[in-house]
Amino acid sequence: MALDKGSLKAKIVKEMEGKGMVTEGEFAKAADLAEAIANAIVDEITTNAMVVVDKGSSAGSYKVN
């Protein structure tokens, strides 16, 4: 499963709305915050995450794409 910034943003916005935050409107900034958080999370994972397989013919460390 590929990481998707838009999908993660939508999930964060949904959770924020569930907590009563306003995410739409002229002065609402919660959706912008959700987008910034989603972008940072996906960028961090795709830049630095490693998957370690410790047994079997596929043993080794692999970068997350």
CNS distance restraints for C-alpha pairs under 8 A (distance, minus, plus):
assign (resid   2 and name CA) (resid  65 and name CA) 7.55 0.50 0.50
assign (resid   3 and name CA) (resid  42 and name CA) 6.52 0.50 0.50
assign (resid   4 and name CA) (resid   8 and name CA) 6.24 0.50 0.50
assign (resid   4 and name CA) (resid  42 and name CA) 7.28 0.50 0.50
assign (resid   5 and name CA) (resid   9 and name CA) 6.06 0.50 0.50
assign (resid   5 and name CA) (resid  35 and name CA) 7.67 0.50 0.50
assign (resid   5 and name CA) (resid  38 and name CA) 5.57 0.50 0.50
assign (resid   5 and name CA) (resid  39 and name CA) 5.68 0.50 0.50
assign (resid   5 and name CA) (resid  42 and name CA) 6.32 0.50 0.50
assign (resid   6 and name CA) (resid  10 and name CA) 6.22 0.50 0.50
assign (resid   6 and name CA) (resid  35 and name CA) 7.72 0.50 0.50
assign (resid   6 and name CA) (resid  38 and name CA) 7.67 0.50 0.50
assign (resid   7 and name CA) (resid  11 and name CA) 6.37 0.50 0.50
assign (resid   8 and name CA) (resid  12 and name CA) 6.20 0.50 0.50
assign (resid   8 and name CA) (resid  38 and name CA) 5.63 0.50 0.50
assign (resid   9 and name CA) (resid  13 and name CA) 6.08 0.50 0.50
assign (resid   9 and name CA) (resid  31 and name CA) 7.84 0.50 0.50
assign (resid   9 and name CA) (resid  34 and name CA) 5.48 0.50 0.50
assign (resid   9 and name CA) (resid  35 and name CA) 5.18 0.50 0.50
assign (resid   9 and name CA) (resid  37 and name CA) 7.67 0.50 0.50
assign (resid   9 and name CA) (resid  38 and name CA) 5.26 0.50 0.50
assign (resid  10 and name CA) (resid  14 and name CA) 6.11 0.50 0.50
assign (resid  11 and name CA) (resid  15 and name CA) 6.26 0.50 0.50
assign (resid  12 and name CA) (resid  16 and name CA) 6.14 0.50 0.50
assign (resid  12 and name CA) (resid  34 and name CA) 5.78 0.50 0.50
assign (resid  12 and name CA) (resid  38 and name CA) 7.70 0.50 0.50
assign (resid  13 and name CA) (resid  17 and name CA) 6.08 0.50 0.50
assign (resid  13 and name CA) (resid  23 and name CA) 6.99 0.50 0.50
assign (resid  13 and name CA) (resid  30 and name CA) 7.50 0.50 0.50
assign (resid  13 and name CA) (resid  31 and name CA) 6.05 0.50 0.50
assign (resid  13 and name CA) (resid  34 and name CA) 6.03 0.50 0.50
assign (resid  14 and name CA) (resid  18 and name CA) 6.16 0.50 0.50
assign (resid  15 and name CA) (resid  19 and name CA) 6.46 0.50 0.50
assign (resid  16 and name CA) (resid  20 and name CA) 6.54 0.50 0.50
assign (resid  16 and name CA) (resid  21 and name CA) 5.39 0.50 0.50
assign (resid  16 and name CA) (resid  22 and name CA) 7.90 0.50 0.50
assign (resid  16 and name CA) (resid  23 and name CA) 7.76 0.50 0.50
assign (resid  16 and name CA) (resid  30 and name CA) 7.70 0.50 0.50
assign (resid  17 and name CA) (resid  21 and name CA) 4.93 0.50 0.50
assign (resid  17 and name CA) (resid  22 and name CA) 6.42 0.50 0.50
assign (resid  17 and name CA) (resid  23 and name CA) 6.86 0.50 0.50
assign (resid  21 and name CA) (resid  30 and name CA) 7.04 0.50 0.50
assign (resid  22 and name CA) (resid  28 and name CA) 6.10 0.50 0.50
assign (resid  22 and name CA) (resid  30 and name CA) 6.57 0.50 0.50
assign (resid  23 and name CA) (resid  28 and name CA) 5.44 0.50 0.50
assign (resid  23 and name CA) (resid  29 and name CA) 6.47 0.50 0.50
assign (resid  23 and name CA) (resid  30 and name CA) 4.89 0.50 0.50
assign (resid  23 and name CA) (resid  31 and name CA) 5.02 0.50 0.50
assign (resid  24 and name CA) (resid  28 and name CA) 5.42 0.50 0.50
assign (resid  24 and name CA) (resid  29 and name CA) 7.78 0.50 0.50
assign (resid  24 and name CA) (resid  30 and name CA) 7.89 0.50 0.50
assign (resid  24 and name CA) (resid  31 and name CA) 7.20 0.50 0.50
assign (resid  29 and name CA) (resid  33 and name CA) 6.29 0.50 0.50
assign (resid  30 and name CA) (resid  34 and name CA) 6.14 0.50 0.50
assign (resid  31 and name CA) (resid  35 and name CA) 6.16 0.50 0.50
assign (resid  32 and name CA) (resid  36 and name CA) 6.24 0.50 0.50
assign (resid  33 and name CA) (resid  37 and name CA) 6.17 0.50 0.50
assign (resid  34 and name CA) (resid  38 and name CA) 6.06 0.50 0.50
assign (resid  35 and name CA) (resid  39 and name CA) 6.06 0.50 0.50
assign (resid  36 and name CA) (resid  40 and name CA) 6.19 0.50 0.50
assign (resid  37 and name CA) (resid  41 and name CA) 6.14 0.50 0.50
assign (resid  38 and name CA) (resid  42 and name CA) 6.18 0.50 0.50
assign (resid  39 and name CA) (resid  43 and name CA) 6.00 0.50 0.50
assign (resid  40 and name CA) (resid  44 and name CA) 5.99 0.50 0.50
assign (resid  41 and name CA) (resid  45 and name CA) 6.20 0.50 0.50
assign (resid  42 and name CA) (resid  46 and name CA) 6.05 0.50 0.50
assign (resid  43 and name CA) (resid  47 and name CA) 5.90 0.50 0.50
assign (resid  44 and name CA) (resid  48 and name CA) 5.89 0.50 0.50
assign (resid  44 and name CA) (resid  49 and name CA) 7.40 0.50 0.50
assign (resid  45 and name CA) (resid  49 and name CA) 4.91 0.50 0.50
assign (resid  45 and name CA) (resid  64 and name CA) 7.06 0.50 0.50
assign (resid  46 and name CA) (resid  63 and name CA) 7.79 0.50 0.50
assign (resid  46 and name CA) (resid  64 and name CA) 5.51 0.50 0.50
assign (resid  46 and name CA) (resid  65 and name CA) 5.33 0.50 0.50
assign (resid  47 and name CA) (resid  64 and name CA) 7.71 0.50 0.50
assign (resid  48 and name CA) (resid  63 and name CA) 7.59 0.50 0.50
assign (resid  48 and name CA) (resid  64 and name CA) 7.75 0.50 0.50
assign (resid  49 and name CA) (resid  63 and name CA) 6.17 0.50 0.50
assign (resid  49 and name CA) (resid  64 and name CA) 5.62 0.50 0.50
assign (resid  50 and name CA) (resid  61 and name CA) 6.25 0.50 0.50
assign (resid  50 and name CA) (resid  62 and name CA) 5.39 0.50 0.50
assign (resid  50 and name CA) (resid  63 and name CA) 4.61 0.50 0.50
assign (resid  50 and name CA) (resid  64 and name CA) 5.76 0.50 0.50
assign (resid  51 and name CA) (resid  61 and name CA) 5.54 0.50 0.50
assign (resid  51 and name CA) (resid  62 and name CA) 5.06 0.50 0.50
assign (resid  51 and name CA) (resid  63 and name CA) 6.31 0.50 0.50
assign (resid  51 and name CA) (resid  64 and name CA) 6.76 0.50 0.50
assign (resid  52 and name CA) (resid  59 and name CA) 7.48 0.50 0.50
assign (resid  52 and name CA) (resid  60 and name CA) 5.87 0.50 0.50
assign (resid  52 and name CA) (resid  61 and name CA) 4.46 0.50 0.50
assign (resid  52 and name CA) (resid  62 and name CA) 6.44 0.50 0.50
assign (resid  53 and name CA) (resid  58 and name CA) 6.66 0.50 0.50
assign (resid  53 and name CA) (resid  59 and name CA) 4.72 0.50 0.50
assign (resid  53 and name CA) (resid  60 and name CA) 5.27 0.50 0.50
assign (resid  53 and name CA) (resid  61 and name CA) 6.25 0.50 0.50
assign (resid  54 and name CA) (resid  59 and name CA) 4.99 0.50 0.50
assign (resid  54 and name CA) (resid  60 and name CA) 6.31 0.50 0.50
assign (resid  55 and name CA) (resid  59 and name CA) 5.07 0.50 0.50
